[in-house]
């Protein structure tokens, strides 16, 4: 009856091998694959399920690093057939802080600010746009 109902229960998978950050130097993607995803368990795919709560709130259950956790989403109706979804994934919920530390160490010089502190955040913005035809 609605777009949200149609999407409820939809599964997805994202192959980590498809990672492409559009880095002109060609050095970022291999580092992310080795020092971030390579530190985690079972990282061939990031997979999940799109769900809608009984109150109508969208969320995704995401499997990463051998753990499945939920990410609440905000939905925006862009047009009659087009929706945008956004949320925040905190990697600590997937026991992935060792991977965050690993990529921070591998990219320490690039991640060091003017204050001399090297920092890589554990929060990841999650965004998707879905068009219905």
C-alpha positions in Angstrom: 0.0 0.0 0.0 2.9 2.4 0.7 6.6 2.6 -0.3 7.7 1.9 3.3 5.6 -1.3 3.4 7.0 -2.4 0.0 10.6 -2.0 1.4 10.0 -3.6 4.7 12.0 -6.8 4.9 14.2 -5.9 1.8 17.6 -7.4 2.1 20.8 -5.8 0.8 24.5 -6.7 0.6 27.5 -4.5 -0.3 30.6 -6.3 -1.4 33.6 -4.7 0.3 35.6 -5.4 -2.9 33.4 -2.8 -4.6 34.8 0.0 -2.3 35.6 3.0 -4.4 36.3 6.4 -2.6 37.2 8.3 -5.8 40.7 8.9 -4.4 42.9 10.3 -7.3 46.1 8.9 -5.7 44.7 5.3 -5.6 46.2 4.8 -2.1 43.1 5.2 0.1 41.0 2.2 -1.1 43.8 -0.4 -0.6 44.5 1.0 2.9 40.8 0.9 3.9 40.5 -2.7 2.7 43.7 -3.9 4.4 43.8 -1.9 7.6 40.1 -1.4 8.3 38.1 -4.2 6.8 41.0 -6.6 6.9 41.1 -6.3 10.7 37.4 -7.4 11.0 35.8 -10.8 10.8 33.8 -12.0 7.7 34.1 -8.8 5.7 33.5 -9.9 2.2 30.0 -8.4 2.5 28.3 -5.8 4.6 24.7 -7.1 4.6 21.4 -6.1 6.2 17.7 -5.8 6.2 15.6 -2.7 5.8 12.7 -2.7 8.3 9.9 -0.5 9.5 8.9 -0.4 13.1 5.3 -0.8 14.2 5.2 3.0 14.7 6.4 3.5 11.1 10.0 4.4 11.8 12.5 3.0 9.3 15.7 1.3 10.4 18.3 -1.2 9.0 19.8 -4.2 10.7 23.4 -4.3 9.5 25.7 -7.3 9.8 29.4 -6.3 10.0 32.4 -7.9 11.8 30.2 -10.9 12.8 27.7 -8.7 14.6 24.2 -7.5 13.7 23.0 -4.2 15.1 20.2 -1.7 14.2 20.6 1.8 12.7 17.6 4.1 13.0 17.0 6.0 9.8 15.4 9.4 9.0 13.3 9.2 5.8 12.7 12.1 3.4 10.2 11.9 0.6 11.9 13.6 -2.3 9.2 13.0 -4.8 6.3 10.6 -5.3 8.7 7.7 -6.2 11.9 8.8 -4.6 13.0 8.6 -0.9 16.2 9.4 0.9 17.3 7.7 4.1 20.1 8.7 6.5 21.4 7.5 9.8 24.6 7.2 11.8 26.5 3.9 12.3 28.7 3.9 15.4 31.3 1.2 14.8 31.7 0.5 18.5 28.3 -1.2 18.3 29.8 -3.7 15.9 32.9 -4.3 18.0 35.0 -2.6 15.3 37.0 -0.1 17.3 40.2 -2.2 16.7 39.6 -1.6 13.0 39.2 2.1 13.6 42.4 2.1 15.6 44.2 0.1 12.8 43.2 2.5 10.0 44.1 5.5 12.2 47.5 4.1 12.8 48.0 3.3 9.1 47.0 6.9 8.2 48.3 8.6 11.2 50.1 11.4 9.4 47.1 12.2 7.2 44.7 12.1 10.2 46.8 14.4 12.4 45.4 17.9 12.8 47.1 21.2 13.5 46.9 20.3 17.2 49.2 17.3 16.7 46.4 14.8 17.5 45.7 12.0 15.1 42.0 11.1 15.1 39.7 8.8 13.2 36.0 8.9 14.1 34.0 5.8 14.9 30.8 7.3 13.5 29.9 6.6 9.9 27.2 8.5 8.0 24.8 6.1 6.2 22.8 7.4 3.3 20.7 5.8 0.6 18.3 7.0 -2.1 15.6 4.7 -3.3 13.5 5.2 -6.4 10.4 3.3 -7.0 9.1 2.6 -10.6 
